[in-house]
Amino acid sequence: EEKMRKEEEEAKKRAEDDAKKKKVLSNMGAHFGGYLVKAEQKRGKRQTGREMKLRILSERKKPLDIDYMGEEQLRAWPAWLPPSQPSCPTREKAQELSNWIHQLESEKFDLMAKLKQQKYEINVLYNRISHAQKFRKGAGKGRVGGRWK
């Protein structure tokens, strides 16, 4: 909550500062419009990590469609629904969410395994480089060859 509040305050400060800059610079001359466009483009290209994460999550997140059910219905669904009856919307929704979580976990596992493999490959390549440099002729980067000896 504090982070969100601080970010909102910083955003307000930035907006106020931008407004002040626009006001001051608009009094400076006629060529200021092009400067403003460039400044907006420059700032708009980069997204912070938090903004990118929120954008990705909002694209991925599916709305939970249980608005038509009352609180009593949601609390009592295991009691009033026999296990053999699969046609309950809450049970279907729970199954759907479970499958989705399972899919995300499997993606996470695959990506972690890929990351581990890539780190291993980087270490192997670094070792190869250092081993190859040991046996290189004329070791040393500053050594000049040719007629400039």
C-alpha positions as CSV (number, residue, x, y, z in Angstrom):
1,E,0.0,0.0,0.0
2,E,2.8,2.4,0.9
3,K,4.6,1.6,-2.4
4,M,1.5,2.3,-4.4
5,R,0.9,5.5,-2.4
6,K,4.5,6.7,-3.0
7,E,4.3,5.8,-6.7
8,E,1.0,7.8,-7.0
9,E,2.7,10.8,-5.2
10,E,5.7,10.6,-7.5
11,A,3.4,10.4,-10.6
12,K,1.6,13.5,-9.3
13,K,4.9,15.3,-8.8
14,R,6.1,14.4,-12.3
15,A,2.8,15.6,-13.8
16,E,3.1,18.9,-11.9
17,D,6.7,19.3,-13.0
18,D,5.8,18.5,-16.6
19,A,3.0,21.1,-16.4
20,K,5.4,23.7,-15.1
21,K,8.0,22.9,-17.8
22,K,5.4,23.1,-20.5
23,K,4.2,26.4,-19.2
24,V,7.7,27.9,-18.9
25,L,8.9,26.5,-22.2
26,S,5.7,27.5,-24.1
27,N,6.6,31.1,-23.3
28,M,10.0,30.6,-24.8
29,G,9.2,30.3,-28.5
30,A,7.4,28.8,-31.4
31,H,9.8,25.8,-31.8
32,F,8.8,24.3,-28.5
33,G,6.1,22.1,-29.9
34,G,8.6,19.8,-31.6
35,Y,10.6,19.6,-28.4
36,L,7.5,18.5,-26.5
37,V,6.8,15.7,-29.0
38,K,10.4,14.4,-28.8
39,A,10.3,14.5,-25.0
40,E,7.0,12.5,-25.0
41,Q,8.3,9.9,-27.4
42,K,11.5,9.5,-25.4
43,R,9.7,9.0,-22.2
44,G,7.0,6.7,-23.7
45,K,9.5,4.2,-25.2
46,R,10.8,2.8,-21.9
47,Q,8.5,1.1,-19.5
48,T,9.5,0.4,-15.9
49,G,9.6,-3.2,-14.8
50,R,6.5,-2.7,-12.7
51,E,4.5,-1.3,-15.6
52,M,5.5,-4.1,-17.8
53,K,4.6,-6.7,-15.2
54,L,1.2,-5.1,-14.7
55,R,0.6,-5.0,-18.5
56,I,1.5,-8.7,-18.9
57,L,-0.7,-9.7,-15.9
58,S,-3.6,-7.7,-17.2
59,E,-3.3,-9.4,-20.6
60,R,-3.1,-12.9,-19.0
61,K,-5.7,-12.5,-16.3
62,K,-9.1,-13.8,-17.0
63,P,-12.1,-12.3,-15.2
64,L,-13.7,-14.7,-12.7
65,D,-17.3,-15.1,-13.8
66,I,-19.1,-15.9,-10.6
67,D,-21.0,-12.6,-10.2
68,Y,-24.4,-14.3,-10.6
69,M,-23.8,-16.6,-7.5
70,G,-24.5,-15.5,-4.0
71,E,-22.2,-15.8,-1.1
72,E,-24.2,-18.7,0.3
73,Q,-24.0,-20.6,-3.0
74,L,-20.2,-20.1,-3.2
75,R,-19.6,-21.2,0.4
76,A,-21.8,-24.2,0.2
77,W,-20.9,-25.6,-3.2
78,P,-19.1,-28.8,-1.9
79,A,-22.1,-29.6,0.3
80,W,-24.9,-29.2,-2.3
81,L,-23.1,-30.7,-5.2
82,P,-22.5,-34.5,-5.4
83,P,-19.0,-35.4,-6.7
84,S,-20.5,-37.2,-9.7
85,Q,-22.3,-34.2,-11.0
86,P,-19.9,-32.2,-13.2
87,S,-22.4,-29.6,-14.5
88,C,-21.9,-27.1,-11.7
89,P,-20.5,-23.7,-12.9
90,T,-18.4,-23.3,-9.8
91,R,-16.9,-26.7,-10.1
92,E,-16.2,-26.1,-13.8
93,K,-14.6,-22.7,-12.9
94,A,-12.5,-24.3,-10.2
95,Q,-11.4,-27.0,-12.6
96,E,-10.6,-24.4,-15.2
97,L,-8.6,-22.3,-12.7
98,S,-6.8,-25.5,-11.5
99,N,-5.8,-26.3,-15.1
100,W,-4.6,-22.8,-15.7
101,I,-2.4,-22.8,-12.6
102,H,-1.1,-26.2,-13.6
103,Q,-0.2,-24.8,-17.1
104,L,1.6,-21.8,-15.6
105,E,3.5,-24.0,-13.1
106,S,4.6,-26.3,-16.0
107,E,5.7,-23.2,-18.0
108,K,7.7,-21.9,-15.0
109,F,9.3,-25.3,-14.5
110,D,10.3,-25.5,-18.2
111,L,11.7,-22.0,-18.1
112,M,13.7,-22.6,-14.9
113,A,15.2,-25.8,-16.5
114,K,16.1,-23.8,-19.6
115,L,17.7,-21.1,-17.5
116,K,19.7,-23.6,-15.5
117,Q,20.9,-25.2,-18.8
118,Q,21.9,-21.8,-20.2
119,K,23.9,-20.9,-17.1
120,Y,25.7,-24.3,-17.4
121,E,26.5,-23.6,-21.0
122,I,27.9,-20.2,-20.2
123,N,30.2,-21.6,-17.6
124,V,31.4,-24.3,-20.0
125,L,32.1,-21.7,-22.7
126,Y,34.0,-19.4,-20.2
127,N,36.1,-22.4,-19.2
128,R,36.9,-23.2,-22.9
129,I,37.9,-19.6,-23.5
130,S,40.2,-19.5,-20.5
131,H,41.7,-22.9,-21.5
132,A,42.3,-21.8,-25.1
133,Q,43.9,-18.5,-24.0
134,K,46.5,-20.4,-21.9
135,F,47.9,-22.1,-24.9
136,R,47.7,-19.3,-27.4
137,K,50.9,-18.1,-29.1
138,G,52.1,-14.8,-27.9
139,A,49.7,-14.5,-25.0
140,G,48.7,-11.0,-24.1
141,K,46.4,-8.5,-25.6
142,G,48.9,-5.7,-25.9
143,R,51.3,-7.5,-28.0
144,V,51.9,-5.9,-31.4
145,G,52.7,-8.2,-34.4
146,G,54.0,-7.6,-37.9
147,R,56.6,-5.0,-38.8
148,W,55.8,-2.8,-35.8
149,K,58.0,-4.8,-33.3
